Structure formats: C-alpha cells, structure tokens
Amino acid sequence: MKAINYEEERKKNIVIKQLHDRGYHDTKDESYRELKHKLVIIKELRGEMP
C-alpha cells in the first residue's frame, strides 16, 4: 500500500467515525470526498459549524 493511500484511508476512517457518532451509518462505497461533504452538511444542520 502506498503512503498516499494509507493517509487517505486513515482520514476516511476518521470521517466515518465522526459520521457514525452523529447517527449516519450509510458510509459504504463512498469516497473520502463524499463522506467529508456529508459530514459538513450534518454538522451544519445540527448547528455545529460556526
């Protein structure tokens, strides 16, 4: 596994954990970019973003 793939997987797992903590569990087969976008939307809807 290349270093870039490892780093992206690590970041993806962090975002997935944050999504799961907020009750969103439909994270299969989605890219890091898509997951990150969903996390921002959920945070915005819950008033967690400044």
HUCOR-V338101 format. One line per field, one symbol per residue. phi: phi as a letter, one per 30 degrees, with the letter a starting at -180 (. if undefined). psi: psi as a letter, one per 40 degrees, with the letter a starting at -180 (. if undefined). burial: 1 if it has 16 or more other C-alpha atoms within 10 Angstrom, else 0. A space follows every 50 residues. Layout:
phi->???
psi->???
burial->???
This chain:
phi->.ddddddddddddddddddddcjcbdcdhcdeddddddddddddddidcd
psi->hidddddddddddddddddddeehegeifiiddddddddddddddefei.
burial->00000000000100110010000000100001001101100100000000
